[in-house]
Amino acid sequence: MNIIVCIKQVPDTNEAKIDPVRGTLIREGLPSIINPDDRNALEEALRIKDEMEGVKVTAISMGPPQAEIALVEALAMGADEAILLTDRALAGSDTLATSTALSAVIRYIGDFDLIFCGRQAIDGETAHVGPQIAEHLNIPQITCVEELKIEGRRVIAKRALEDGYFIVEAEMPLLLTAAKELNQPRYPSIKGIFEGFKGDRIKIVSPNDVNCDVTTVGLEGSPTRVVETFPPPIKSRDLEMLEGSPAEQARQLLQRLREEKIV
Ligand SMILES: Cc1cc2nc3c(=O)[nH]c(=O)nc-3n(C[C@H](O)[C@H](O)[C@H](O)COP(=O)(O)OP(=O)(O)OC[C@H]3O[C@@H](n4cnc5c(N)ncnc54)[C@H](O)[C@@H]3O)c2cc1C
């Protein structure tokens, strides 16, 4: 069985600050990490590999040359192969262009049974790319997967909803997006880290190599136009201090809540 896992390198937004004037993320000095949901996606692929014979896991990414380090980490966790699609022509890609480019890499790999993506990336947060890849490849998809069982070519998944869940079945080939509840990602092993850094384990490809038309990616292939970005305004509230003893303050508070019909 061939499993492909899409890995996005993202800035660690836990450390992020927003430029108050431009409303954009200040990226300078931010550490880059594997997108957290993608770790769950990779872990699930590796769990399947641990439990079944003949499973190959290939990690793929589209990004700048520095994204290679995310793939080194994927190899160190246990992926068998890794491919990085990188080229200046890809800069400015929106989600449609990103999914077009990743689909080209997947077609280039050719043989696949399962594709895993994370549910969403912590920087862009659209959750578009996984479903769009499935549409490009014309295969079924199950998003927000919290539990997964494989029976032959059949996949049975628990799919999270806001107020419950679905149990969904589908046949391979299939795309799944992983939620963080799916598993606990493993740490890279020391041996894996040494192996991951070995020279030629990551294949670097350009759009040309994977037969991706450059007019369908980058800014040219991106129909999205960002009109404005801004941090949500903080609503100023009227503040009133209650005076008197604690008992008097409690009485006044209760009276005000009754007047506002809150109690
Ligand atoms: C007009 C415009 C220009 C942009 N220009 C740039 C730019 O120059 N550089 C830039 O970095 N971003 C750019 N972006 C942001 C970029 O489009 C998104 O980060 C990207 O499309 C992924 O969307 P997302 O972050 O919402 O991922 P989601 O859809 O939330 O991601 C879901 C899953 O898809 C997979 N995935 C997503 N992206 C990748 C990837 N690159 N490689 C492998 N797997 C992936 C991962 O498994 C991820 O968990 C631009 C966006 C717009 C609208």
The ligand as an SDF file (V2000), in Angstrom:
LIG
                    3D

 53 58  0  0  0  0  0  0  0  0999 V2000
   -3.1410   35.6750   -2.7140 C   0  0  0  0  0  0  0  0  0  0  0  0
   -2.3760   34.7710   -1.7770 C   0  0  0  0  0  0  0  0  0  0  0  0
   -1.0070   34.6940   -1.8690 C   0  0  0  0  0  0  0  0  0  0  0  0
   -0.2820   33.8430   -1.0320 C   0  0  0  0  0  0  0  0  0  0  0  0
    1.0660   33.7780   -1.1280 N   0  0  0  0  0  0  0  0  0  0  0  0
    1.7630   32.9380   -0.3410 C   0  0  0  0  0  0  0  0  0  0  0  0
    3.1790   32.8410   -0.4510 C   0  0  0  0  0  0  0  0  0  0  0  0
    3.8150   33.5020   -1.2650 O   0  0  0  0  0  0  0  0  0  0  0  0
    3.8330   31.9640    0.3870 N   0  0  0  0  0  0  0  0  0  0  0  0
    3.1370   31.2210    1.3060 C   0  0  0  0  0  0  0  0  0  0  0  0
    3.7540   30.4360    2.0490 O   0  0  0  0  0  0  0  0  0  0  0  0
    1.8030   31.2970    1.4070 N   0  0  0  0  0  0  0  0  0  0  0  0
    1.0970   32.1340    0.6230 C   0  0  0  0  0  0  0  0  0  0  0  0
   -0.2370   32.2240    0.7420 N   0  0  0  0  0  0  0  0  0  0  0  0
   -0.8990   31.3330    1.6920 C   0  0  0  0  0  0  0  0  0  0  0  0
   -1.1160   30.0000    0.9930 C   0  0  0  0  0  0  0  0  0  0  0  0
   -2.0430   30.1350   -0.0270 O   0  0  0  0  0  0  0  0  0  0  0  0
   -1.6990   29.0080    1.9760 C   0  0  0  0  0  0  0  0  0  0  0  0
   -0.8600   28.9540    3.1050 O   0  0  0  0  0  0  0  0  0  0  0  0
   -1.7570   27.6370    1.3410 C   0  0  0  0  0  0  0  0  0  0  0  0
   -2.5520   27.6620    0.1990 O   0  0  0  0  0  0  0  0  0  0  0  0
   -2.3430   26.6250    2.2680 C   0  0  0  0  0  0  0  0  0  0  0  0
   -3.5760   27.0670    2.7460 O   0  0  0  0  0  0  0  0  0  0  0  0
   -3.8260   26.9580    4.2790 P   0  0  0  0  0  0  0  0  0  0  0  0
   -2.6250   27.4870    4.9800 O   0  0  0  0  0  0  0  0  0  0  0  0
   -5.1370   27.5370    4.5960 O   0  0  0  0  0  0  0  0  0  0  0  0
   -3.8290   25.3720    4.4880 O   0  0  0  0  0  0  0  0  0  0  0  0
   -5.0360   24.3950    4.8320 P   0  0  0  0  0  0  0  0  0  0  0  0
   -5.9450   24.2510    3.6700 O   0  0  0  0  0  0  0  0  0  0  0  0
   -5.6390   24.7890    6.1470 O   0  0  0  0  0  0  0  0  0  0  0  0
   -4.1350   23.0700    4.9860 O   0  0  0  0  0  0  0  0  0  0  0  0
   -4.7050   21.8060    5.1040 C   0  0  0  0  0  0  0  0  0  0  0  0
   -3.6510   20.7720    4.8860 C   0  0  0  0  0  0  0  0  0  0  0  0
   -3.2000   20.7980    3.5230 O   0  0  0  0  0  0  0  0  0  0  0  0
   -1.8250   20.4340    3.4570 C   0  0  0  0  0  0  0  0  0  0  0  0
   -1.0490   21.5660    2.9330 N   0  0  0  0  0  0  0  0  0  0  0  0
   -1.3890   22.8590    2.8480 C   0  0  0  0  0  0  0  0  0  0  0  0
   -0.3960   23.5700    2.2780 N   0  0  0  0  0  0  0  0  0  0  0  0
    0.5970   22.6950    2.0100 C   0  0  0  0  0  0  0  0  0  0  0  0
    1.8980   22.8040    1.4320 C   0  0  0  0  0  0  0  0  0  0  0  0
    2.3730   23.9810    1.0120 N   0  0  0  0  0  0  0  0  0  0  0  0
    2.6460   21.6950    1.3190 N   0  0  0  0  0  0  0  0  0  0  0  0
    2.1870   20.4820    1.7370 C   0  0  0  0  0  0  0  0  0  0  0  0
    0.9720   20.3180    2.2920 N   0  0  0  0  0  0  0  0  0  0  0  0
    0.1920   21.4010    2.4260 C   0  0  0  0  0  0  0  0  0  0  0  0
   -1.3730   20.1250    4.8890 C   0  0  0  0  0  0  0  0  0  0  0  0
   -1.5420   18.7510    5.1130 O   0  0  0  0  0  0  0  0  0  0  0  0
   -2.3800   20.9350    5.7120 C   0  0  0  0  0  0  0  0  0  0  0  0
   -2.5540   20.4490    7.0190 O   0  0  0  0  0  0  0  0  0  0  0  0
   -0.9790   33.0670   -0.0630 C   0  0  0  0  0  0  0  0  0  0  0  0
   -2.3710   33.1710    0.0240 C   0  0  0  0  0  0  0  0  0  0  0  0
   -3.0650   34.0110   -0.8060 C   0  0  0  0  0  0  0  0  0  0  0  0
   -4.5530   34.0870   -0.6660 C   0  0  0  0  0  0  0  0  0  0  0  0
  1  2  1  0
  2  3  1  0
  2 52  2  0
  3  4  2  0
  4  5  1  0
  4 50  1  0
  5  6  2  0
  6  7  1  0
  6 13  1  0
  7  8  2  0
  7  9  1  0
  9 10  1  0
 10 11  2  0
 10 12  1  0
 12 13  2  0
 13 14  1  0
 14 15  1  0
 14 50  1  0
 15 16  1  0
 16 17  1  0
 16 18  1  0
 18 19  1  0
 18 20  1  0
 20 21  1  0
 20 22  1  0
 22 23  1  0
 23 24  1  0
 24 25  2  0
 24 26  1  0
 24 27  1  0
 27 28  1  0
 28 29  2  0
 28 30  1  0
 28 31  1  0
 31 32  1  0
 32 33  1  0
 33 34  1  0
 33 48  1  0
 34 35  1  0
 35 36  1  0
 35 46  1  0
 36 37  1  0
 36 45  1  0
 37 38  2  0
 38 39  1  0
 39 40  1  0
 39 45  2  0
 40 41  1  0
 40 42  2  0
 42 43  1  0
 43 44  2  0
 44 45  1  0
 46 47  1  0
 46 48  1  0
 48 49  1  0
 50 51  2  0
 51 52  1  0
 52 53  1  0
M  END
$$$$
